[in-house]
């Protein structure tokens, strides 16, 4: 989302339904599966453990989104499933190209942080998390 974009303000009853996040669910699972390639690059058992933990968190987040209903906080930015799906798509493209294990894990962590913020329904915080994720993606 470009900085010049303006978002509507959420009103009571606005929400994001899990069924509308199917692209993000698929993206999270694709990132998880793609991390298998990182295992060959792991330099230690600790890195292997970290990769496995990240994969589990990605699977859990994807599964958790399936039936999720995220109620947006009225008076904050009105975030849509399209916004979330676009962020996931951007992250998926960048993460797939990261060759270094630690950088990949760090970026996956930022994506998971973004989704943890999405689940709060706080539009302002979601926008902040989206820009933090974008900054991370631009740096890789």
C-alpha positions in Angstrom: 0.0 0.0 0.0 1.5 3.3 -1.0 2.0 6.0 1.6 -0.3 8.3 -0.3 -3.2 5.9 -0.2 -5.9 6.8 2.3 -8.0 4.3 4.0 -11.6 4.5 5.1 -12.4 4.6 8.8 -13.8 1.4 10.2 -17.3 1.5 11.8 -18.9 -0.9 14.2 -19.5 -4.2 12.5 -16.7 -4.0 10.0 -14.7 -7.2 10.0 -12.4 -9.4 8.0 -13.6 -13.0 7.6 -11.2 -15.9 7.2 -12.8 -17.1 4.0 -11.7 -13.8 2.4 -8.1 -14.5 3.6 -7.7 -17.7 1.6 -4.9 -16.1 -0.6 -3.0 -15.3 2.6 -3.7 -18.8 4.0 -2.3 -20.3 0.8 0.6 -17.9 0.9 1.6 -18.8 4.5 1.5 -22.5 3.7 3.6 -21.9 0.5 6.2 -20.0 2.6 6.2 -22.8 5.1 6.8 -25.5 2.4 9.5 -23.4 0.8 11.4 -23.3 4.0 12.3 -26.9 3.5 15.0 -25.7 1.1 16.5 -23.7 3.9 17.2 -26.9 5.9 20.0 -27.8 3.5 21.6 -24.5 4.2 21.3 -24.6 8.0 24.7 -24.5 9.6 23.7 -25.9 12.9 21.2 -27.9 14.8 19.9 -24.6 16.3 19.2 -23.2 12.9 17.3 -26.4 11.9 15.3 -26.1 15.1 14.5 -22.5 14.3 13.4 -23.3 10.8 11.1 -26.1 12.1 9.7 -23.7 14.7 9.0 -21.0 12.1 7.3 -23.6 9.9 5.1 -24.7 12.8 4.1 -21.0 13.5 3.3 -20.5 9.8 1.1 -23.6 9.7 -0.6 -22.6 12.9 -1.3 -19.1 11.7 -2.7 -20.4 8.4 -4.9 -22.9 10.2 -6.0 -20.2 12.6 -7.1 -17.9 9.9 -9.4 -20.3 8.2 -12.5 -19.7 10.4 -11.3 -16.4 11.9 -13.5 -13.4 12.2 -11.5 -10.2 12.9 -13.6 -7.4 14.2 -12.1 -4.1 13.2 -11.9 -1.4 15.9 -14.3 1.4 15.0 -12.6 4.8 14.4 -9.3 3.2 13.1 -8.2 2.5 9.6 -10.5 0.1 7.7 -8.2 -2.7 6.6 -9.6 -5.2 4.1 -8.8 -8.8 3.3 -7.4 -7.4 0.0 -4.8 -5.4 1.9 -3.8 -8.4 4.0 -3.6 -10.7 1.0 -1.5 -8.2 -0.9 1.0 -7.9 2.0 1.2 -11.7 2.1 1.8 -12.0 -1.6 4.6 -9.4 -1.4 6.2 -11.2 1.5 5.9 -14.6 -0.2 7.7 -13.3 -3.3 10.6 -11.8 -1.3 11.0 -14.6 1.2 11.3 -17.2 -1.6 14.4 -15.3 -2.9 16.2 -15.1 0.4 19.2 -17.4 0.5 20.5 -16.7 4.0 18.9 -18.7 6.8 18.9 -16.0 9.5 17.6 -13.3 7.2 14.8 -15.6 6.0 13.9 -16.5 9.6 13.9 -12.8 10.5 11.6 -11.9 7.6 9.2 -14.8 8.4 9.2 -13.5 12.0 8.2 -10.0 10.7 5.4 -11.6 8.7 4.1 -13.5 11.7 4.3 -10.3 13.8 2.2 -8.6 11.1 -0.4 -11.3 11.3 -0.5 -11.2 15.1 -1.3 -7.5 14.7 -3.9 -8.2 12.1 -5.7 -10.4 14.6 -6.1 -7.4 17.0 -8.4 -5.6 14.5 -6.6 -2.3 15.3 -6.3 -0.6 11.9 -3.7 1.9 13.1 -1.5 -0.8 14.4 -2.0 -3.0 11.3 -0.9 -0.1 9.1 2.2 0.4 11.3 3.0 -3.3 11.1 2.4 -3.3 7.4 5.0 -0.5 6.9 7.4 -2.3 9.2 7.0 -5.5 7.1 7.5 -3.5 3.9 10.7 -1.9 5.3 11.9 -5.4 6.1 11.0 -6.7 2.7 12.7 -3.7 1.0 15.9 -4.4 2.9 16.2 -8.0 1.7 
